[in-house]
């Protein structure tokens, strides 16, 4: 893996944005809003899972993964901060995040468990975000008409997710995690993640009084189930995680590299975010 760079995104998220910020499309707006609601809690969970598991490794193994772990934590802490700012605007619009409460309650059940379980959950979820990231970078037209700063935010986040997609997986392997538990947690995460995503998206649409409009469901069918749709287009990627010889680096990262190279004016490289080291 190349060195993971922590970047400061050069957009101002203080000014509010329109309720239908994603090109006026009700479904895509509600869908992306739902995803964003999951990130602050999720990114912190991933940071903690990686850090806690690394602490169990022999010193020489920790040293081997030190740079990747530092970059992973820095990037995830930055994502958490950016999406917290974005989510503040959603809250001001009256949208209610019910996903975080559900996820937090479930994760309480893992307290005191072998840290490899939380790491397996993290690796599984990172595969989902990597699949989503590659899909979005391959089909940026989904964001056509979106407010430019928000379009940049989602594509930047996607590019970095592809960059660090293998860190949690590699730490899981280094910690002696089994394929049996890796794939077991992946199946569970599939049900939890997709279920929470759809529930929150429906909640968002209901709040905006867009749930029962034909245009909403037409857009949902196109984005999720169309020929190049998110779900239909990622069946093979989902199955790949269940293979015994799977590794995240088997997934192509060229779209991430291209976006980061073509959009250097949108960000500036920084050191590891201070909050990344202190966040717990």
N, C-alpha and C positions, 0 to 999 in steps of 0.2 A: 504494500500500500504506500502511496505517496504521502508526504507529510500533510496532515490536516491543518488547514489554515483557518483561523478564527477571523471572521470578517464583520465589519460594522457596516450595516446597510445604510446607504445615504438617502433615506426617505424620511419625511416628517409625518409621523402618525398622530400628532397632536390635533390637527384640524379634523372635525368629523367628516364622515363620508355618507353618501346616499344609502337609503335602506336597500335599494335594488342595485348595489354597486357593481354587480357582475353583468354588465351589459343589459340591465333591465330584465334579465332572466330570473324568474322567481325560484325555480328549482336549483340552478347552479349557485345562486346566492345563498340559499338556505343550506345547501350541501356543504359549501366551503365554510360557512359560518359554523356549522356543526363540527366540522373537523377542527377548526381553530379552537373551539371550546375545549376540546380534549387535550390540547397541547401543553398548557402550563403544568397541569398535574402529571400528564404522561411523561413529559420531558424530564421533570424532576425525579419521577420514579425510575426512569432509565439511568439517569446520572447516579442515583443511589445504588441501583442494582449493580452497575458496572464497578463502581468504587468499592462496594462491600465485597464483591466477589474477588476483585484484584487483591484486596487485603488478605485473603486466605492463601494466596499463591506464595511459593518460595521467592525469596528476594531476587534471585537471578532471573526468574520468570517475570516478575513484576518489572524489572528493568527492561526486558525485551519488549514489553508492551507499553512502556511509560509514555512514549511520544504519542502513540495512537490514543491512549486513554485521555491524555491531556487535551488533545485536539477534539476528541469526541465530547468531553465535558464542556469545553469552551463553546463549541458549536451549538450543543443542545441548550446550554444556559442562555445563549443569545437568542435562539428560537423561542425559548420560554418567555424571555423579556419582550420580544417583538409581538408575540401573539397575546400577551397580557395587555399590551397597549391596544391592540386591535379589539380584543374582547371587551375592554372597557367601553368602547363605543357601542358594541352590541348590547351591553347591559343598559346603556343610556337610551337605546332604542326600545327597551322593554323586553328584549329576548331573555329567556331564563335558561341558564346552563344546568340541566339535570344530569348530564353525563358524568360530570366530575364527582358528584355525590355517590352515584352508583359505583363508579370505578374505585373510589376511595374506600367504600364499605367492603368491596370484594378484596381489595389489597390488604385490608386489615387481617384477613384470614391467613396471610402469609407471614405475619409477624412471628419471629422465632423459628421459622422454617429454614432448611438448608438454603443458603443464598443462591445456590444454582437454580432454584425454582424461579425466583424473581428474574434471574439472568436469562433463563429459557423464555420467559414471558417477554422480556425485552428483545431478545433476538428474533422471536416470532413477529412481534409488532414492528420491529425495524424492517423485516422483510415486506410486510404490508406497506409501510411507508415508502420503501424503495420501489415497489411495484407501482404505487400511485405516482411517485416522482417521475419515473421513466415514462409512464403514460402521459402525464401532464406536459413534460418537456417534448414528447413526440407529437402532442396534439394541443399546442398552445392556443389554437383557435377557440378552445373552450373558454378562454379568457378574453376573447374579442369583445371590445366595447367596455371592458372593465376599467375602473379608474386606474390610471397608469401606475401610481405608487403601490396599489394593491396587486396589480398584475406582477410588478417587479417583486413584491414580497413573496408571492406564492412560487414564482419560478426560481428565485434565489433559494428559498427553503428547499425546494425539490432538488436543486443541484447539490446542495450540501448533504441532503439525506442519501443521495447516491454515493457521495464521497465517503461517508463513514458507515456504510451499510454492513460492513463485515466486522466491526470492532466488537460488538457484544457477542457475536457468534464465535469469534476467535478466543475471547476470554472464556466463554462457556467451554470450549474444547480444552483450553489450557487448564481449566479447573476440574477436568475429568467428567464433564457432563455427558450423559448417555444419549444416544440417538433415540432410545425409547421415550425418555422424558421430553427430549427436544420436539419430537413429532407429536407427542401427546399434548403438550402445551400449545403447539401450533394449531391443532384442531380446536382446542378450547378457545384460544384467542380468536380464531376465525368466527366462532359463534358470538363471542362477547363483543368483538370489535364491530362486526357488521350489524349486529343487533342494536348496539348503542348508537352507531352512526345513523341508522335508519330511524330510530326512535327520536333522536334529537333533530334530525332533518324534518320529520313530520311535525314535531313540536314547533319548530321555527316557521314552517309553512302555515300551520294553524294560526299562530300568532299574527302572521301577516295577512291572514284571510286569503291565502293562495292555494290551500290544500286541495280543494275540489274543483279547480279550474282545469279545463281540458289542456290548455297550454302548459300547465305545470307538469302533467303526467306525460305529455308528448315529449317535453324536454327531458324528463327523467328516463324515459325509454331510450331516447337517443344517446344520452350521456352514459348510461349504465349498460344498456343492452344492445346498442347499435353495433354495426360491423366493427367499428374501432372503439366500442364502448369500454368503460373501465372494468366492468365485471366480465363481460364476454371476452375481452382482449387479454385477460390475465389468468385464464384457467390454467394454461401451461405453466406460467410462473408460479401459481399457487401449488400445483402438483410437484414442481421441481423441489420444493422444500422438504418433501417427504422422502426423497431419495437418500440412500445411505451415503452416496458420494457427493451430496450437495455442498456447495460453498457459495456464499454471496458474490464472490468475485467472478463467478460464472455469468453473472448478469452484466450486460453491457453498460458501461459508464460514459460512453463517448458523448452522449447528449449533455451530460453534466459538464464535462470538460469544455465542450463547445460553448455552452451558455456562459460559463464563468469567463472564458477567454473573450467572448464577444461583448460582455457587459461589465468590463472592468470599471467603467465610469460610474456604475451603480453602487459600488462598495469600496471600502478601504481595508486592507489587512491590518489586524491589530494583534497584540499579545493575547494570551488567554484571559478571558474576561475575569476580573477580580471576583465577581459574585459566583463564578463557577467553582472556585476553590473553597469558598465558604459555605455555599448552599448545601443544606441538608434537608 
